[in-house]
Amino acid sequence: MTATLTGFGALFALLFTGMPLAFGMAIVGFVGFALTVGINPAGAMSAQIVWDNLSSYSLSVLPLFVLMGNLINHAGLSADLYNASNALIGHRKGGLAMATILASGGFAAVSGSSLATAATMSSIALPSMRRYRYDDGLSSATVAAGGTLGILIPPSVIMVIYGTMTETSIAKLFMAGIIPGILGVLFYLAAVRYVVWRNPAAGPAGERMPWAERLHYLRKVWAIALLFFIVMGGIYVGMFTATEAAGIGAMGAFVISLFKGGLSVPVLFKILANTARTTATLMAVLLGALIFANFINVSGVPSAVVGAINWLNLSPIGVIFALIAFYIVLGAVFDELAMILLTVPLFFPLVIGLGFDPIWFGIVIVMVVEIGLICPPIGMNLFVIRATLRDVPLTTIFRGIIPFVIVDVLRLALIVFVPWLVLILPAQMSN
């Protein structure tokens, strides 16, 4: 246990010097493994991890889904989704805020990133809400909360990382995230309705569009909706694997972008280069995390954690609540990827040993990370919005986000006490 604490201390020290997380975890993991087992086994272990993962067919899902998101983003999907949602419900009180939630959920289905969803929707939705004199607290909180859907609604990069680290089916994780993701959208819509019920001036109604104009905007998003259902539906019925679905999704996104126009050779090269950079970064972080996880395992931490839990005499559900509280606090200093990479090697063996389903635990972890991303005082998504709304005090953003945090906690409690909501779709999947 002392070796592990020293390792974490060394890792944090390296991170504070500005060293990238991937290199910090790899260095500490390699040195710690070498001091615990030996230099030759450490070299063999590191080389094997690099080879196994870089040559892994299943991990090719990562660059393909990143490419899919980049192509769709270039095609202007985020603006189309917002316009379509606004056309349907923008004329209601709080309608622009609810349209932002719906558009964020749709964009999350092809983005897979919380910060990317928040940053994209802030540039599209915030100007409209400010034009209609929406309360700054409501408008900023809506975008911040909607952004968290990016790591839950499949396909999700975080789920790919979690599935790889824990050897859990990525396809089943994708299916497991659908119902909680839909509940997230519904709960956030309820939060908006509550805010405008308490204070109607916080979300004035917009202009009602004629049905011809509504249908015009809806026609712009039918292709991406069809692509999502083909990708997820194909996985569900067993028509193709998650990796094959990623390839189909990337090809479909390419065709949509091509027909939308503006996809020249230089632009395509830029998209591919950006995809390569993002994939290389994610793979480097994953490899570093796996090396660090091996050091954690050989240092005896999992057995020490089990011993501590036995000493505290916590029930299995008590352990889950303790982990949830820990993750919410951790969200004040780390982004979602760092939280998953640093903590899953510690807690996953414990949770599985207590008899919990690994797919259910993965969704719970993602949902807790979502709360951490918008929980004051240092939720990462809140500062993304603050960068866009420099004239809005952080206290205003913090005040606005409270109803969304509350409904997130209620949704998490529902998932914890009714695991069926997570496991029903994976259980019905065709093999």
ABEGO torsion letter per residue (X at the ends): XAAAAAAAAAAAAAAAAGBBAAAAAAAAAAAAAAAAAEAAAAAAAAAAAAAAAAABAAAAAAAAAAAAAAAAAAAGAAAAAAAAAAAAAAABBGAAAAAAAAAAAAAAAAAGBAAAAAAAAAAAAAAAAAAAGBBAAAAAAAAAAAAAAAAABOBBAAAAAAAAAAGBBAAAAAAAAAAAAAAAAAAAAAAAAAAAAABAAABBBBBBBBAAAAAAAAAAAAAAAAAAAAAAAAAAAGABBAAAAAAAAAAAAAAAAAAAEGBBAAAAAAAAAAAAAAAAAAAAAAAAAAAAAAAAAAAGAAAAAAAAAAAAGBBAAAAAAAAAAAAAAAAAABBAAAAAAAAAAAAAAAAAAAGBBAAAAAAAAAAAAAAAAABOAABAAAAAAAAABAABBAAAAAAAAAAAAAAAAAAAAAAAABAAAAAAAAAABBX
